[in-house]
Amino acid sequence: MASGPPSLDGRKTIQESLEFLFLTGTDCDVIFLVGEPRTRISAHKLILSCRSRVFSVMFEGSLKEKGDIVITDAPPDIFHLFIRYLYTDKIQMTGVDQVAVLLYLSKKYWIDTLADDCENYLSGAISSENVFTILDYAILFDIESVQIKCLGHIHKDFMQEIGLPDLESSDYPFVAQMFKVYSEKAGKGKEKHSILHTWLNDAKQVHGEKEMLPYRRHTARNKTLIECLKNLLDYCCRGDVVFMVGGYLEPIHAHRLILISRSPVFYAMFEGDSAGEREIILPEAFPSVFYLFLRYLYTDVTVLRGRNSEAVQDLARTYHVDSYRKKMCAEIKRGLVIRHDGWQPVKGRHDNRSGGGTDKDGHDQQKGSTRI
């Protein structure tokens, strides 16, 4: 049996497999030196480039970076969390200040999915103790929905004559001090609300004069990890392995890093490979079936069609991708059955007097016409 590192056993999801490569430093090809003193964080250019156009230009553009990359605008622990998110689409947020740095990094490197998560966290974390700090971040990053929510919170406390502890302890005193000045001028009722809006607009203007962020607005939305990996496969981006498949040797491009993360057989096959494209000939495989197998390796999407499903399962057994069979069993338990003409949900199984469901044309399905 082919062997690889203990956690590259074919039983993990794509997120877990890539996270293992990152945490163990397996086959990393880029090093970040973060903070002061410089902390080394290793990563993979393929994953970073497919997640961020900023990293793509950094590694592949005409003025691409050479050697280690120095990061001075984020602490090592938070930058490590940020890079880990690019491999998994998962992150643990533990405080407003930490989230503000993550939001800064997500804006800088155009990771919209993480920016959305950070904005949602800030919106849900507003309290009298931190409202000015969060408002300051909302102004800095131009998050209008959070600005409005902070203003509503301040107005509620202001109208009820409740003290705001964050006013004295804010790390951004110019916003708090401006509020103090405007609150002393405020009257009652609607006049207070109007003065608060004037204060917010002036605070934005002052903030804009004091802070300049190192990122530009962009209109195209960033994608999730799975969407990015599917694009890698479908558009042959940055491929370093080409499979020549079938009788006509149809080329299918893939990526060594993804393959070794999912299969101990591929790990053994590519271990010690030098840079450059590797060609593998598979004359007995069908191109469409092999593509579906690769698509599972990249996205964890299973194939629910009869013959193709069985053929992909054969490939999964050959390359020891045990997670495929495990996932197919889970699909069966959720109410899917395999028929001679493919996989489909069973409808009316419990109330159809014939004992079966209905086929794809809506006709009654006789007993014995399905098999699992």
N, C-alpha and C positions, 0 to 999 in steps of 0.2 A: 504493500500500500504506500502511495506517495505520502511524504511527510513534510510538514512546514512548521513554523512557530506554533506553539500550543493553541493560541487563540485564532489562528487562521485555519479553522477546521471545517469550513463550509456550512456551519450551523448558524451563523449570525446574519443579521440584516445588513444592508449596505451601509447604513449609518454606523452600526457597531463595528463593522469591518474597517471602515475608513478611520474611525476614532482609534481603533487599536493601532493602526499604522502611525497615526499622529503621536499618540502617547508613548509608543515604544521607539519612535524615531526610525522606523523601518523604511529604508530607501528614500530618505529625505534628500532634497536637492537644493534647498535654500535655507539660509540661517539669518534670523533677525537678532540684532543686538539691542536689547530694549532697556531703557531707563539708565540710571546711574547708581551703582556700577553696572556695567553692561551684563544683562542676563541673556543667555543664549536660548532661543526658541527655534526649533527646527520644524520645517513644514515641506509641503510638496507643491511645486509650481503649478502642476496640472489642476489640483483642486482649487487653489487660490485664483488662478486665471479663469477657470470656468465659472466661479462665483462672482468675480468682480472685474469689471472692465478696467478699473484703475490698476489692479494687479496685472491684468493681461498686458496693458501698455508698459508697465514697469518691467515685465520679464521678456516681452517679445517685440516691443516697439523699436523704432530706429535709435532711440536714446536709452535702451534698456540698461538696467542696473547690472553692475558686475561686482562679484564678491559679496561679502556679507552686507546686510541692509541695516542701517542704524535707525532706531525709532526713539525719538526723544520726547514725544508729546503724549505718552501714555505709560502708566506704571506696568511692570512686567506681569503681575498677576491678572490684571484686567485685559491686557493685550493677549495673554494666553487664553483667557475665556473667549475673547473675540475670535481668535483663529480656530479654536475648538468648535465654535458655533458654525463656522464655514464647513466643517466636516460632518456635522450632525443635525443642524437646524434646531438645536436644543441649547438652553442656557439657563442658569440659575441666577436670578436677580435678587440682591440682598440689601439694597439701600439706594436712596435717591442719588447720592454722589457717585456711586459705582455706575448706576444706570446712565447718568449724565456723560460719563466718559465713554461708555459703550455706544451711546447715541452719537457722540462726537465721531467715534471711529466708524460707525455705520454710515454717517453722512459723508465722511472723508473718502471712504472706499466704495460708496454707492451700494450698500447692502440694505435694500428697502425693507425686506422682511424683518430684519433685526430692528431697524428704525421704528417700524410699526409696533413691535413688541415693547420697545422702550417707551414710546409715547403712551401706549396703553397703561404701562406700569406707572408712569408719572401721573397720569390722569386719575388712577385709582388710589394713589398714595397721598393725595392732598389732605392736609389737616391744618389746624391753627398753628401748630408748632413748626411747620415747614412750608407754609403757603408762599412766603416771599422767596424762599430759595427755589422752589419749583417754578414760580412765576418768572424768576430771573432766567432759569434755563429755558422756559417756554419762549421768552422774548429772544434769547440768544439764538435758539434754533428755529425761530419763527413757526411755532406750533400754535396756531390760532385757537384750536379747540381747547387746549390746556390753558391758554391765556384766559379765555372766556370763563372756564370753570374756576380758575383761581380768583378771578375778579368777582364771580358770584359768591365764593366763599368769604372773601374779604368784605364784600358788601353786607353779607348776612351778619358777620361778627361786628362790623362797624355800626350797623343799624341797631344792634342789640347792646351796644356799648361793652362788648366783650373784649378783653385785652388780647393782643396777638403776641405771644412770646417770641415768635420769630423776628419781630420787628427789631429787637435789640441784638439778637444773636446772629442775624443774617450774615453770611459770608460775602454778600454783595450789598454793602450798606447804602450805596447811592440810590438804589430803588426804594429801600426802606425809608431813607431820609426824605426822599421826595414825597413818599406817602405821608410822612409826618407833617410836612409843610402843608400839603393839600388838605389833610384831615383837620388841621387847625382852622383853615378857611371855610370848611364845609358848614352848611346849615343843617336843615333837617329834611326828611322825606326825599322827594325826587331830586332836590338840589344836591344832596349828598351823592346820589347815584351818578348824576351828571359830572360832578367834580371828580369822582373816581375814574370815569372814562377819560376825562381830560388828563388826569394823572398818568393813566396807563399809556396813552398816546405819547405824552412827553417822555415817559420812561423808556419807551421803545426808541425814540429819537436819540436820547442820551446813550442808550445801549449801543445803538448803531454807530455812534461816533467813537465809542470806546473799544469795540470788539470787531474784528474781522475774521471770519472763519475760512479755513483753507479748503473750501469745496464750492462747487458750482451746482446750481439747480439742474436737474435733468428730467426729461419727460418719460423716457422708456422705463417701465417698471422692472426691477430686478426679480429674478425667479427663485423658486425654492431649490434645495439641493437636488431633489429627484428630477425636476424639470431641467436643471443645468446638465446633469449627467445624461439624460436622454438626448439632449441636443449634442453632447459630445459624440454619442454613438451615431445618431442619425445624420449628422453633417460632417463626419470624419474629421473633427477638429483635433489637431495635435496628436493624431494617432501614431503609435510607434510599433504596432504589430499589425500585420495583414494576413488574414486567413484566406487561402485560395480554396474555395469550397465547391464541391460537386464535380460532375463530369466536365463541365466547361471552365472549371477553376475560376468561379466568380469571386472577385476580391471583396472582402468585408474587413473594414479597418476597425481596430480596437486599441485599447490602452493597457499596457503592461501593468500599471499600478492598480487598476480596477480588477484585472484578472487575478493577480496574486493575492489581492485582499479577500477574494471570494472563494478561491479553490486551492487546496494544498497541491493538487496536480499541476496547476499553472505555476504555483510558487516554485515547485521543484523543477519545472520546465525552464523557467526564466531566471532561476537563481544564478547570480554571477554574470549575467548578460552585461555586455558593455553597451554604450550608447549606440543608437542607430536602429533602423527599422528591421524587425524580425519577420521573416516570411514562413508560414506554416501551411502545408498542403494537406487538405482533408477531402480527398476525391469521393469518399463514400457518404459524406454528409449532404443533406439537402440545404441549399442556401437559405430558403425561407425558414426552415426549422432552426438552423444554427443561429440565424439572426434573432429569433424569438428566445432562444437560450441566452444569448448575449444580453438581450433586453432585460431579462430577469436579473442577470448579474448586475446590471447598472441601476435598475429601478425597483426590484422586488415585485414586479408585476408578473403574475402567473398567466398561463395560457389555458383557456377553458374551451378548447376545441378538441374533438375526439382523437383523430390520428395524430395531429400535431402535438397534442398534449402528451400522448404516449411517447412520441419520438423525443420531445424535449425532456421527459423524465429519463429516458435512456441516456441522453447526454449528461443530465445531472448526476446519474449514477456513475458514468464514466469518469467525470471530473470531480467526483466526491462532493457535490454541492447538496448536502443533506437537507439544507433549509428548504429546498424546492419541494421535496416530497412531504416534509412536515407541513408546509403551507397548503399543499393540495389536500392533505387529509383534513386540515382545518376547514377548507372550503366545502368538502363533502359533509362535514358535521353541521355546517350552516344551512344545509338543505339543497345542495347542488348534486345532481346525479349525472353520470356519464352515459350517454346514449350512443347508438351506432352512428348518429349524425351529429354528435358533438355534445358539449356541456350546456346545460341550461337549468334555470330554477324549476322546481316541480311546482305546478300550480294546481290547486283543487285536489291535492292528494288525499285529503281527509274526507271530502264530501262528494267525490266522484264515485258513482256506484260501480263503475267498471273496475275500480281499485287502482287506477292510475291517475295521471295528471292529464295535461293537454299537450299536444306537440306544438311545434312552432307555427303551424297553420291553424291552430285552434281546434283540431279534431281530437276526439277522445283517444286516450292512450290505453291500450289493453294491458292486462296483467302480463308480466314477463317480458315486456318490450323495453324495460330498462335494466341496466346492470350497474353494479357499483364495484 
